[in-house]
Amino acid sequence: MSSLLEVRNLYKSYGDGSAKVEVLKGIDISVEAGDTIAMVGPSGAGKSTLLHVMGTIDRPTTGEVLFDGEQIFSLSDQPLAAFRNRSIGFVFQFHHLLPEFSALENVMMPLLIGGEKRLQAEGRARQLLTDVGLSHRMTHRPGELSGGEQQRVAIARALVRSPRLLLADEPTGNLDMKTSEEVHDLLYSIQRSTGITLVIVTHNEHLAAGMARTIRVVDGRIVE
């Protein structure tokens, strides 16, 4: 395997002076292509912040993040956003689907924004919704879908541009146990079939146990 993402001596803080809060305190991680990593630890430890920096949603205070050996934070905001939209997919605890659009339209949206022709975008979105078991729910709006179905739509949307890295922040944290297991199995299946690099922040020990590596974050530092 070749190195896909490297985090070097990463610090992230918010505020200034007496109001300054240090969230990440010297993080080093190497993520290989095809890796599956669970990031665990107590609430407030900095896991989500670290995931957001790895996904270029948030810039570090100091330190480096390299993607394929390139310093991605050397990019200005617009090229960085283009890189993120092309290379990284995100799944969050709350799905952030657009309520006025159907499942199909929600999944198509990143492609349409990226300039893809509607016919091609629709074909790709239909295939992904079929892959996640929602071929019969494509025309339904989010309010007409269960929580598990909404998260499946969110996963399909995250994959629609064929990213190399999929980041998931508590993807089953808002679901019941049975639905959580179904989403776990879906994520495992997607990773096995596509070889995508997968990093998941989770409190679910069972989900973490299914990943190749576990990283424990405590008080802004990696402890194992």
TINU-720587 format. One record per residue: residue in three letters; z, y, x of N, C-alpha, C, O in turn. Coordinates in pm, whole numbers, padded with zeros to 5 digits, always signed. Atoms other than C-alpha are relative to their C-alpha. Last residue first. Layout:
REM residues N
alaZYXZYXZYXZYX...
This chain:
REM residues 224
glu+00048+00136-00033+02092+00435-00249-00146-00010-00037-00207-00115-00018val-00109+00077-00061+02295+00760-00254-00040-00144+00027+00032-00216+00097ile+00027+00143+00018+02014+01006-00317+00106-00079+00074+00128-00059+00194arg+00036+00075-00119+02156+01357-00343-00031-00144-00037+00019-00197-00136gly+00113-00059-00069+02176+01619-00615-00043-00070+00126-00128-00019+00200asp-00029-00136-00048+02526+01526-00728-00113+00054+00088-00087+00112+00193val-00135-00046+00032+02444+01155-00757+00020+00137+00062+00005+00153+00184val-00024-00141-00033+02090+01015-00766+00139+00039-00048+00173+00019-00165arg-00116-00056+00069+02033+00640-00755+00026+00141+00050+00040+00165+00170ile-00055-00111-00078+01683+00518-00667+00116+00060-00080+00098+00099-00195thr-00092-00087+00073+01582+00177-00802+00055+00104+00097+00104+00071+00205arg-00101-00073-00078+01275-00008-00676+00088+00081-00094+00044+00127-00199ala-00006+00056-00135+01040-00275-00814+00111+00065+00083+00173-00001+00166met+00080-00074-00096+01112-00184-01177+00019-00058+00141+00120-00122+00169gly+00137+00048+00002+01231-00427-01443-00091+00068+00101-00207+00030+00115ala+00005+00131-00066+01597-00370-01357-00142-00056+00006-00172-00141+00090ala-00003-00017-00146+01561-00001-01438-00017-00132+00072-00082-00139+00177leu+00129-00056-00040+01455-00082-01795-00006+00015+00151-00107-00017+00213his+00099+00106+00019+01756-00308-01836-00139+00048+00041-00214-00025+00107glu-00005+00089-00116+01986-00046-01683-00102-00113-00011-00154-00160+00090asn+00008+00136+00049+01881+00216-01939-00009-00098+00117-00111-00105+00186his-00138+00049+00002+02001+00556-01820+00004-00147-00039+00110-00209-00042thr-00056+00074+00112+01643+00638-01722+00150-00023+00017+00200-00031+00129val-00141-00037+00007+01420+00853-01507+00059-00068-00122+00007-00054-00233ile-00069-00020+00128+01094+00662-01464+00144+00044+00025+00217-00021+00100val-00138-00041-00030+00845+00670-01177+00067+00038-00131+00019+00123-00205leu-00087-00032+00114+00518+00478-01219+00140+00033+00049+00203-00047+00118thr-00132-00022-00059+00222+00450-00980+00091+00056-00109+00055+00153-00176ile-00046-00138-00012-00074+00319-01179+00138+00005+00065+00219-00086+00046gly-00048-00023-00135-00190-00036-01107+00049+00142+00023+00067+00183+00138thr+00071-00112-00064-00394-00031-01429+00038+00020+00146-00038+00079+00222ser+00144+00005+00024-00311-00365-01593-00077+00109+00074-00194+00090+00108arg+00061+00123-00054+00033-00414-01443-00151+00003-00014-00223-00041+00076gln-00006-00004-00146+00138-00052-01501-00067-00123+00061-00140-00111+00160ile+00095-00102-00049+00015-00052-01859-00001+00001+00152-00108+00007+00214ser+00134+00053+00019+00198-00378-01934-00106+00096+00054-00201+00054+00120tyr+00021+00106-00098+00525-00252-01788-00144-00050-00005-00209-00068+00098leu+00011-00066-00130+00496+00070-01991-00023-00103+00111-00105-00081+00200leu+00129-00070-00006+00424-00128-02308-00020+00065+00136-00128+00055+00195asp+00103+00102-00021+00714-00366-02248-00139+00064+00013-00222+00021+00093his-00014+00055-00136+00952-00074-02207-00115-00095+00030-00183-00083+00132val+00055-00102-00089+00812+00087-02525+00012-00043+00146-00079-00021+00226glu+00145+00000+00019+00874-00235-02720-00067+00102+00093-00172+00073+00151glu+00053+00119-00067+01223-00267-02574-00153-00004-00011-00221-00040+00085ser-00008-00023-00145+01302+00089-02677-00060-00117+00077-00136-00098+00172thr+00115-00082-00033+01179+00015-03029-00003+00031+00149-00110+00038+00211lys+00121+00082+00016+01427-00270-03058-00125+00078+00041-00212+00027+00112met+00009+00104-00103+01714-00067-02912-00130-00080-00009-00195-00104+00092asp-00094+00110+00021+01663+00248-03119-00030-00112+00098-00133-00111+00166leu+00047+00110+00082+01470+00540-02972+00109-00105-00018+00201-00117+00064asn-00012-00044+00139+01560+00887-02841-00037-00110-00098-00060-00084-00216gly-00133-00054+00028+01632+00785-02482+00023+00039-00144+00138+00052-00187thr-00054+00074+00115+01325+00559-02462+00136+00055-00044+00205-00007-00125pro+00101+00021+00104+01107+00779-02241+00050-00075-00122-00012-00071-00228glu-00073+00061+00112+01409+00911-02045-00096-00033-00116-00073+00013-00228asp-00138-00052+00000+01180+01124-01824+00071-00050-00126+00050+00002-00235ala-00060+00013+00133+00854+00939-01749+00148+00038+00008+00223-00018+00087leu-00142-00035-00006+00627+01026-01457+00057-00002-00141+00002+00060-00231leu-00058-00018+00132+00286+00856-01431+00150+00021+00015+00220-00064+00069leu-00146+00006+00004+00096+00900-01104+00046+00027-00142+00007+00126-00203arg-00044+00097-00101-00273+00833-01039+00150-00022-00003+00199-00123+00047pro-00077-00053-00114-00383+01002-01360+00035-00111+00098+00034-00229+00063ser-00008+00100-00108-00659+00852-01576+00075+00052+00121+00021+00051+00232arg+00081-00052-00111-00720+01167-01785+00005-00092+00123-00032-00052+00233val+00138-00023+00042-00607+00995-02106-00089+00053+00113-00210+00033+00109leu+00093+00082-00076-00295+00838-01957-00146+00041-00016-00233-00012+00053ala-00030-00013-00143-00037+01095-02065-00102-00073+00087-00123-00036+00203arg+00040-00135-00043-00202+01118-02409+00024+00018+00151-00058+00079+00220ala+00147-00003-00003-00174+00741-02452-00050+00135+00049-00143+00143+00129ile+00039+00079-00117+00194+00759-02357-00152-00002+00014-00205+00015+00124ala-00030-00081-00119+00253+01042-02605-00040-00073+00127-00089-00011+00222val+00103-00105-00006+00079+00842-02880+00019+00084+00126-00078+00117+00194arg+00122+00069-00041+00306+00547-02798-00117+00099+00008-00199+00092+00100gln-00010+00016-00146+00605+00783-02818-00122-00075+00055-00164-00049+00167gln+00021-00129-00063+00497+00891-03166+00006-00011+00153-00073+00052+00223glu+00144-00027+00006+00466+00527-03271-00032+00134+00065-00133+00147+00135gly+00067+00085-00097+00819+00456-03151-00150+00023+00003-00211+00023+00110gly-00031-00048-00135+00958+00754-03339-00069-00081+00107-00120-00025+00205ser-00137+00028-00042+00777+00649-03655+00023+00055+00140-00071+00095+00209leu-00020+00112-00091+00453+00821-03757+00148-00020+00029+00227+00075+00025glu+00024+00123+00076+00370+01041-04056+00021-00125+00083+00000-00237+00035gly-00101+00010+00104+00522+01353-03900-00013-00124-00086+00080-00160-00158pro-00128+00045-00052+00307+01292-03592+00109-00018-00106+00188-00112-00098arg-00065-00107-00075-00017+01320-03793+00138-00048+00047+00191-00145-00008his-00131-00046+00047-00201+01005-03897+00052+00112+00089+00032+00111+00211thr+00019-00121+00080-00575+00968-03829+00132+00057-00052+00133+00160-00120met+00063-00110-00073-00530+00726-03540-00009+00130-00078+00000+00238-00020arg-00079-00121+00027-00276+00498-03711-00065+00125+00059+00001+00229+00069his-00007-00022+00145-00463+00166-03747+00069+00131-00036+00087+00160-00154ser+00137-00013+00052-00577+00149-03383-00002+00032-00149-00098+00089-00200leu+00003-00097+00111-00217+00220-03280-00140+00019-00056-00173+00127-00104gly-00032+00064+00128-00132-00076-03056-00005+00091-00120+00061+00063-00220val-00145-00011+00024-00108+00099-02718+00039-00048-00141+00152-00027-00185asp-00075+00069-00106-00453-00025-02611+00150+00004-00024+00221-00090+00012thr+00013+00144+00025-00606+00081-02943+00084-00078+00100+00152-00173+00064leu-00085+00025+00118-00469+00433-02890-00009-00146-00043+00091-00202-00089leu-00141-00001-00041-00619+00423-02541+00093-00025-00117+00191-00098-00104gln-00028+00119-00080-00963+00317-02663+00147-00007+00038+00209-00113+00030arg-00001+00117+00089-00969+00578-02938+00036-00128+00076+00113-00210+00029ala-00124-00005+00076-00873+00852-02690+00012-00121-00094+00119-00179-00108arg-00111+00034-00090-01153+00756-02449+00132-00005-00077+00211-00096-00055gly+00014+00140-00038-01412+00754-02728+00114-00047+00089+00169-00155+00069glu-00042+00081+00114-01286+01083-02869-00009-00149+00033+00078-00226-00005ala-00145-00011+00013-01307+01255-02533+00050-00090-00112+00152-00157-00098gln-00061+00080-00107-01661+01127-02477+00152+00000-00011+00216-00103+00010leu+00033+00140+00025-01774+01259-02815+00062-00091+00104+00118-00196+00070arg-00083+00056+00107-01589+01589-02772-00028-00150-00022+00066-00227-00042lys+00070-00007+00127-01742+01675-02436+00076-00079-00106+00139-00180-00076glu+00074+00121+00038-01485+01706-02160-00070+00021-00134-00017+00088-00222gly+00143-00023+00008-01394+02061-02054-00084-00122-00034-00207-00116-00030gly+00063+00016-00131-01041+02000-01926-00151+00012-00002-00216-00001+00102ile-00043-00115-00080-00894+02142-02248-00066-00004+00138-00099+00100+00195leu+00072-00115+00054-01100+01885-02438+00035+00126+00078-00053+00208+00107leu+00140+00010-00040-00971+01608-02214-00080+00119-00047-00163+00173+00027pro+00013-00030-00144-00608+01717-02249-00144-00007+00050-00184+00070+00137met-00021-00140-00037-00650+01738-02631-00011+00027+00150-00080+00121+00188met+00122-00063-00050-00802+01395-02698+00026+00134+00069-00050+00174+00157val+00037+00071-00123-00462+01225-02727-00125+00061+00062-00137+00066+00184asn-00102-00025-00103-00336+01483-02976-00038-00065+00132-00022-00005+00238glu+00022-00135-00052-00664+01467-03171+00102+00035+00108+00067+00102+00205leu+00124-00001-00078-00637+01089-03211-00023+00136+00064-00058+00145+00182ala-00026+00073-00124-00274+01107-03322-00123+00005+00091-00111+00030+00211ser-00015+00144+00013-00373+01370-03578+00035-00062+00135+00028+00004+00239phe+00114+00081-00039-00314+01742-03528+00031-00148-00017+00147-00190-00011glu+00111-00027+00092-00081+01987-03707-00123-00085+00030-00221-00081-00045pro-00019+00058+00134+00233+01842-03547-00119+00017-00093-00135-00061-00187leu+00032-00115+00085+00126+01893-03184-00004-00046-00145-00087-00129-00182leu+00132+00007+00064+00304+01617-02993-00020+00123-00087+00076+00183-00135his+00076-00126-00008+00597+01716-02771-00143-00013-00053-00235+00048+00002his+00142+00025-00025+00715+01352-02730-00086+00125+00011-00192+00120+00073phe+00055-00056+00124+01086+01412-02691-00150+00019+00024-00191+00082+00122gln-00083+00057+00106+01217+01181-02422-00047+00047-00137-00055-00031-00232phe-00135-00054+00010+00925+01285-02203+00077-00071-00111+00020-00144-00193val-00056+00046+00128+00606+01114-02084+00145+00046-00002+00221+00018+00091phe-00142-00016+00032+00403+01288-01814+00033-00060-00136-00043-00046-00232gly-00028+00011+00143+00071+01211-01645+00150+00004-00023+00228-00042+00060ile-00134+00042+00040-00022+01335-01297+00011-00003-00152-00029+00091-00220ser-00056+00109-00082-00356+01365-01116+00130-00059-00052+00167-00169-00012arg+00095+00103-00042-00595+01582-01318+00069-00125+00054+00020-00236+00035asn+00068+00053+00118-00355+01798-01515-00093-00115+00035-00117-00204-00047arg-00097+00073+00083-00131+01842-01210-00070-00066-00120-00045-00183-00150phe-00037+00124-00069-00419+01938-00981+00090-00086-00087+00069-00206-00102ala+00119+00085+00008-00547+02193-01232+00025-00134+00068-00015-00239+00016ala+00007+00051+00137-00196+02335-01269-00120-00093-00017-00111-00195-00085leu-00106+00099+00013-00169+02366-00891+00000-00062-00139+00017-00183-00154pro+00046+00127-00060-00508+02537-00875+00105-00110-00009+00071-00228-00022gln+00114+00053+00076-00378+02794-01129-00058-00128+00063-00079-00225-00009asp-00034+00060+00129-00032+02844-00979-00119-00064-00072-00106-00174-00125ser-00047-00100+00096-00123+02894-00614+00005-00064-00139-00038-00178-00157leu+00095-00049+00100-00153+02587-00393+00063+00110-00084+00182+00106-00112ser+00074-00108-00066+00072+02548-00087-00104+00059-00094-00160+00165-00067phe-00056-00130+00036+00296+02357-00324-00055+00115+00084-00011+00229+00070ile+00050-00046+00129+00066+02055-00299+00056+00137-00040-00007+00209-00117gln-00112-00079+00048+00108+02004+00074-00039+00063-00134-00110+00164-00137glu+00026-00143+00017-00158+01737+00126+00124+00070-00057+00190+00018-00147gly-00012-00072-00126-00076+01394+00273-00022+00149-00009-00008+00220+00091asp+00108+00043-00089-00206+01207-00032-00001+00080+00130-00107+00110+00185phe+00076+00095+00081+00037+01416-00237-00124-00037+00080-00208+00049+00109leu+00136+00032-00044+00295+01591-00020-00061-00104-00093+00003-00205-00124val+00050+00109+00083+00608+01763-00148-00146-00020+00037-00228+00070+00022glu+00141+00030+00014+00791+01974+00108-00022-00112-00101+00058-00204-00112gly+00041+00139-00015+01127+02145+00135-00147-00019-00031-00216+00076-00069thr+00051+00030-00135+01278+02471+00012-00034-00148+00005+00006-00226-00082thr-00050-00117-00071+01343+02622-00331-00041-00009+00146-00095+00087+00202pro-00127+00014-00073+01119+02361-00488+00045+00133+00057-00036+00225+00074arg+00014-00010-00145+00854+02452-00748+00136-00017+00068+00238+00023+00013asp-00093-00097-00057+00881+02323-01105-00020+00001+00151-00040-00104+00212ile-00036-00088+00112+00618+02144-01314+00088+00113+00051+00082+00226+00001thr+00047-00138-00022+00478+02006-00987+00020+00090-00121-00040+00197-00128gly+00115-00016+00087+00534+01643-01098-00060+00139+00003-00153+00168-00073met+00099+00100-00042+00765+01573-00804-00129+00014-00081-00239-00011-00030val+00056-00049-00126+00942+01900-00887-00106-00098+00052-00211-00056+00100his+00083-00117+00029+00984+01795-01250-00061+00059+00127-00175+00105+00125leu+00124+00047+00060+01107+01449-01148-00095+00117-00027-00216+00105-00006leu+00078+00063-00105+01366+01604-00915-00134-00049-00055-00237-00032+00011thr+00048-00108-00086+01488+01833-01192-00088-00057+00111-00195-00002+00141ser+00112-00063+00070+01509+01535-01426-00059+00114+00081-00181+00133+00084lys+00114+00092+00013+01721+01338-01181-00122+00067-00064-00233+00058-00012gly+00120-00061-00056+01950+01626-01079-00125-00085-00015-00230-00051+00040ala+00009+00032-00143+02291+01461-01121-00121+00063+00067-00126+00074+00189gly-00026-00117-00082+02357+01636-01453-00012-00023+00149+00019+00066+00228ser+00059-00122+00055+02389+01310-01645+00038+00119+00089+00151+00129+00136pro-00068-00066+00111+02494+01024-01419-00076+00123-00049-00160+00178+00022gly-00114-00080-00043+02249+00824-01206+00060+00072-00119+00001+00072-00228val-00119+00010+00083+01918+00641-01227+00111+00086+00057+00102+00137+00169met-00092-00099-00054+01562+00685-01100+00121+00005-00094+00108+00043-00211ala-00095-00052+00098+01355+00374-01165+00095+00095+00070+00149+00063+00176ile-00131-00049-00042+01055+00322-00938+00080+00046-00121+00031+00121-00205thr-00073-00021+00126+00733+00125-00978+00145+00030+00037+00213-00052+00099asp-00144+00018+00007+00501+00161-00678+00050+00011-00144-00011+00080-00226gly-00031+00122+00074+00123+00126-00717+00148-00031-00012+00185-00130-00074ala+00095+00021+00108+00052+00383-00444+00030-00135-00067+00044-00236+00001glu+00126+00065-00037+00367+00424-00238-00091-00013-00121-00043-00016-00235val+00050+00078+00113+00640+00677-00311-00136-00056+00039-00229+00019+00070ser+00139+00037-00022+00839+00812-00016-00042-00093-00114+00022-00195-00138ile+00054+00118+00070+01155+00998-00100-00143-00022+00046-00219+00072+00066asp+00114+00061-00069+01377+01249+00087-00041-00126-00076+00041-00215-00098ile+00056+00126+00049+01611+01480-00105-00118-00043+00087-00205+00038+00120gly+00054+00074-00114+01814+01749+00073-00053-00138-00036-00009-00238+00019lys-00062-00034-00127+02044+01894-00190-00051-00090+00112+00023-00174+00164leu+00047+00103-00093+01893+01914-00537+00037+00042+00141+00021+00158+00179val+00022+00121+00080+02078+02107-00810-00045-00116+00087+00003-00228+00071glu+00085+00091-00077+02235+02397-00619-00011-00133-00075+00089-00200-00100val-00032+00141+00025+02365+02653-00866-00099-00085+00079-00220-00078+00057lys+00095+00099-00052+02372+03019-00765+00050-00141-00025+00166-00174+00001ala+00055+00076+00113+02579+03244-00994-00096-00112+00045-00153-00183-00037ser-00108+00081+00058+02798+03370-00707-00048-00086-00117+00018-00182-00155gly-00136-00043-00027+02487+03486-00524+00103-00093-00059+00093-00215-00046asp-00028-00061-00129+02160+03394-00688+00149+00031+00013+00222+00037-00086gly-00091-00114-00005+02029+03178-00971+00022+00050+00142-00033-00005+00237tyr+00028-00101+00102+01882+02829-00962+00102+00113+00012+00219+00089+00043ser-00115-00073+00054+01867+02588-00672-00049+00100-00103-00166+00138-00105lys+00033-00080+00118+01629+02319-00552+00127+00064-00053+00226-00004-00081tyr-00112-00071+00061+01632+02157-00210-00051+00078-00121-00161+00133-00119leu+00020-00084+00118+01388+01896-00081+00131+00059-00051+00229-00013-00073asn-00107-00099-00013+01417+01761+00273-00004+00102-00114-00003+00223-00091arg-00069-00017-00128+01083+01581+00241+00100+00115-00005+00064+00230-00030val-00093-00111+00020+00929+01436-00074+00085+00010+00126+00148-00087+00167glu-00115-00010-00090+00628+01215-00013+00079+00126-00031+00023+00235-00046leu-00081-00121+00015+00374+01100-00269+00117-00006+00097+00185-00108+00108leu+00061-00090+00098+00086+00851-00242+00073+00134-00004+00011+00240+00001ser-00092-00099+00054+00170+00650+00070-00075+00095-00094-00177+00153-00057ser+00002-00125-00073-00067+00356+00114+00092+00100-00069+00115+00093-00190met+00000-00120+00083+00000+00000+00000+00000+00126+00087+00058+00126+00196
